C-alpha cells in the first residue's frame, strides 16, 4: 500500500467521528437518489407485469380510431353491435365487449360514498372470458340487474361484505345493489389505488348512461392465427372510424401511459434528491476544509520531509474518495430501505402503490457511485488544493492560516459565478425557451451557480452579520459573558461561518421560494375567483372527473337558481398542437363568468359554427371577430369555426370556448365536468340551500360548493402540495443541520485549549454548553435569514416569470417565513447539543495541556 | 573580538575549498514585514557547514538562528542571497525540485511535532523513502535503528513513545536516506536532561561513526558542547565561532554577546 493511501486511511481512522458525520451527509443524499430510482424502477416493473398479465390472453383490440395523444378527453365509444361484426371475422375465437366508467360510485353501509385519495373509481363490465383481467376470488360474478362485484382490497377497507346491499350512484342517482362477489386484478389486489367495480354490461351502460355503446372489444385469436393477420382481417371488416390493434400494442400503450406518470413522479423525487446532494456538497467541503486546516502542521511536516504538493493533494483527495465510496455503497443499501419506506408512506397516505420488488439496475449503481464519489471529490478539490499549498515552514511556525490570502480571488471568482448564474436564470426564466430540458438546465444550473457564488461572497459580510445578529446575546439575563463570547466566536472565522450557514441558506431559500410562489398563486386565484367567477354555486367532481349531464336539469328545476351553466372540457388540435377547450351555454356565459368581452357578443354566437377566443390567442394568431379558425375534433375531424367574440379572463375557461351545440355536434360524450349556477334575484336562500343539499345527498360523489368553499378547497389542496414539497426540502435542512453539528464539533476540537482555559478560570459546564449552542444559533440565524432573503428574490423572479394567466401578483407570506427562520435557528441550537456536551465534558487539565 | 569567522572562506564561493561544504550561503538575508513592522531576521550572512561535522548555531532569542536554518534547508525563501546544498544552488530550484532535494539529500529534526501521529515509529522512519516510492536499504536501516536503540519501539504509535524516544525516531528518519546534511532545529528544546543527552549522543555518533553532517540550532550551551564547532548569531549577523566547545566556554561567549 502506497504511503499516500496509507496516510489517507490513517487520517480517516484518526478522525472517525467527524468522518462518519460527513459520510452520513453524503449518504443521505445518495440514498435519496437511489430511493427515487429504486422506487421508480420497482413501480415500472410492477405495473408492466400487471398490464402484461391483464392482457395476456388478448390478441387484438378493436376501438375507435384516434390519432390524438391525449386520451382521457378524446376517447370515443363504439357501437356495441360491432361485437357481432368482430365475431364473424375469420380466425376470431372470442370477442368480448368492454366498457369502463368513472362516473359510478358505490356507497358504504353508513351512507358515505367510497372515496379515494386521487385514483379513480373504475367500473367495468364483468365477463367470464379469459380476456377479462379481473378474476373472482369470492362469491359470484354479477349475472343480472342490481348486482355488483368489487375488488377485495376495497371491500376489506370499506367494510363491504358479500351478500350485503349497498347503494350505487349512477347516471340516474342512487339505487340499491347487491354485492355478489369480490375480485382481483391480475395478481394485485388493487391498481394504483383505484377502486375496481364490476357490473353486467347492460347494468354498466345504464349506470353510465351509455346504452348501446362500448369502449373496446377484446379479441382472442383461434389457434394458429397470428395477431398481425387477425388485425388485418379485422380492419378489413370494420368501419373506417374503428381500428384494430394487436394485444402487444395495447400492452405497450398501457405501459407507456403508466411509465410516463411514474417517470414524472420519479423525476420529481430525483429533483429533491439532487437538492439534498447539493447541500451535502457544502457540508463535505466545509468539513474537509476544517479537518485539513487542523492538520496544517502535519501537512507542513510532510512537505519538509519531501512530500511533493501533488502527494499532499492526492492524500487529501484519496480521503475524499474513500468517504465517497463508502457513502455510495452504504447509500445503495440505505436507498433501497428508503424506497420501501417511501412506498409504504405513500400507500398509507392513500396513493395505493402496489408492492414492489427491488430492481437494482446498473444505472442506479452507477449513478449512486458517480454522485457519491463525484460530489465528495468535487467538494474536496478546493480544500485539497489548499492543503497542497501549505508550505513546509507551516510545521515550524504556528499561526499559518489555512487557505490564507484567497479572499480577493474568492470574491472575484464568486462575483463571476454569480453573474453567470444570474444570466443563466434570466435566460431560463425570461428567454422564452420552449425546450423543457434546456429551460430546467438554465434555471436550475443558474440557481446552483448563484448559490455557489453566494457561499463564496458570504465571507465578505458573515462576520459583521454574525456580530450584529448576536448582539442581543450580550443582554441575555444571566448569560452575558457566554453570550458575549458566543457572538465573538460566531464572528471569528468569516469563511467558516459563511460556509456553515450556506447549507441552511440553500434549504431555506428553496422553501421560502416555494412558499412565496404558492402564496402568490393563491392570491392570484383568489383575485381571479372574485373578479371572474360570478356564479354563486359550483358543482364539480373533486378529482376533476366528469358526471352525467342529467344533473343540470335537476339544478334548473330549483326555483332559487337563475342561470345554470354546465361546463365541459375537451381537447382539440389546432395547428398540429393539441389544446384544451371548454364548452358551455354561450347565452349564459357572461352571467356566470365576468370574462371581460372585448369584441363581439358571446350570447349572439351560441351556435355550432362559432368559437370565442381570448385576446392573447387572438393576438398570437392574428384573429379578429368573423375570422375562420380551423379546429380538429377527435370525433368529427377538421371543422372550420368562426371567431364570434374575444374575451380577456381565461380563468377556468381557457383560451377557446364553444357553445354546447358545437360540442354536441363534434363530441360523443354528453358528460359535464362542472356546473356553475347563480342565485335568482330575491331567491329564498334557505329553500334553495335545502334543495341543493338534497341533490348533494343524491350525488355524494360531487362537490356542491359556494364560491368561497370552492376557493378554500383549492387553496387547501395547494397548501397540502406545499407541505409535501417542504417536507421533501426538509431533507436538505436535515443535512444542513448535520453540517452545523459537524462544524461545531470540529470547532470544539480546535478550541480545546481555549475551552480548558475558560473552564480553569471558572466557566461552568452549563456555561460552556450554552456558549457552543449560542454560537451555533447565531450561525443558523445568519444562514436562515440569508436563505429567506434569497428565497424571496427567487420567488419574486418566479412569480414574474410565470405567465400572468396563472400568477399575476406577488404575495409575501410573512408569518410562515418568520416561523421558518425561528424553526431553523432553534434547530441549529439543537444540532449543537452534541458538540456542546462534549465541550462541557472536557477534562480541564488535559485540555490545557493540549495544543 | 579576535576570533576568525567562517565568513572569510564563504565570501569566495568560487575558490577552491580547504574542506568540502555540505551547505553554504552567501549574502543570505531575510526580511519580514514592511515599513514600521519591518524586521530584519538575517542581515546578509555568509555561512557554511562543513561536511562530516556537527555544527551548532547559537544566539539570543530573535538573533535569526532558526531563520538561518530554515533558509539553508530550503524550507523558507530568503529575501536575498544564495544557498548551496553541496554544489546545488537551491535558490534557483522550483518547488518540485526543491521537494526532491529535501526528500533525497536532506534530513530534518524539529523541536516539536516531529512525527506524523497516525503513522507508527517504523513508518515515520521510512517516511522520506516511502514518499519517494523507494525501498529502504535494509542494512543501513537496521544499523540506524539499532544505534538509536529503537528496535522494540518500531510498531508503536508516536503517542505511545516518550519524548526522547519520539525525538530518536525523528533522528532515525533524518538519517534514513543518508542525507548530505541533517538540519536540527532545537532538537532538545522539549526534552528533559536525560532524553536530551540521548538525542545529542545519537547526533554525535551519526557524525563520528557514519560521517554524517549535522547543523543544529540550540539555545542550550550543554547541547552546543556536543558540537565540533559553534557559530554565534546576533541581530541577524554572524558574530563569532568556537571550535571544540565546552558548555562553560559557550556560556561565557553567550554572556559576552548579551552583555
Contacts between the chains, C-beta under 8 A, distances in Angstrom:
chain1	res1	chain2	res2	distance
A	2	B	130	7.8
A	2	B	133	7.5
A	3	B	123	7.9
A	3	B	127	7.0
A	3	B	130	3.6
A	3	B	131	5.8
A	6	B	119	7.5
A	6	B	123	7.3
A	6	B	130	7.9
A	7	B	116	7.2
A	7	B	118	7.0
A	7	B	119	7.2
A	10	B	118	3.4
A	10	B	119	6.3
A	11	B	118	5.7
A	13	B	118	7.2
A	14	B	117	7.1
A	14	B	118	4.9
A	297	B	113	5.0
A	298	B	113	7.6
A	298	B	116	5.8
A	298	B	117	7.3
A	301	B	110	7.6
A	301	B	113	6.7
A	301	B	114	7.4
A	301	B	116	6.6
A	302	B	116	7.0
A	302	B	127	7.7
A	302	B	131	7.3
A	303	B	99	7.2
A	304	B	73	8.0
A	304	B	75	5.8
A	304	B	102	6.5
A	304	B	108	5.4
A	304	B	110	7.9
A	305	B	102	6.9
A	305	B	103	7.2
A	305	B	108	6.6
A	305	B	127	5.5
A	305	B	128	5.1
A	305	B	131	6.6
A	305	B	173	7.3
A	306	B	99	5.9
A	306	B	100	7.2
A	306	B	102	4.5
A	306	B	103	2.5
A	306	B	104	7.2
A	306	B	106	7.8
A	306	B	128	5.0
A	306	B	131	5.2
A	306	B	132	6.5
A	307	B	99	7.2
A	307	B	103	7.8
A	307	B	131	4.8
A	308	B	96	6.4
A	308	B	99	4.7
A	308	B	100	7.8
A	308	B	131	7.7
A	309	B	95	6.5
A	309	B	99	7.4
A	311	B	131	6.2
A	391	B	75	7.7
A	391	B	76	7.9
A	392	B	75	4.4
A	392	B	76	7.9
A	392	B	102	7.5
A	393	B	70	6.1
A	393	B	75	5.2
A	393	B	76	5.0
A	395	B	110	6.8
A	395	B	113	6.3
A	396	B	66	7.4
A	396	B	70	6.5
A	396	B	75	6.9
A	396	B	110	6.4
A	396	B	185	6.7
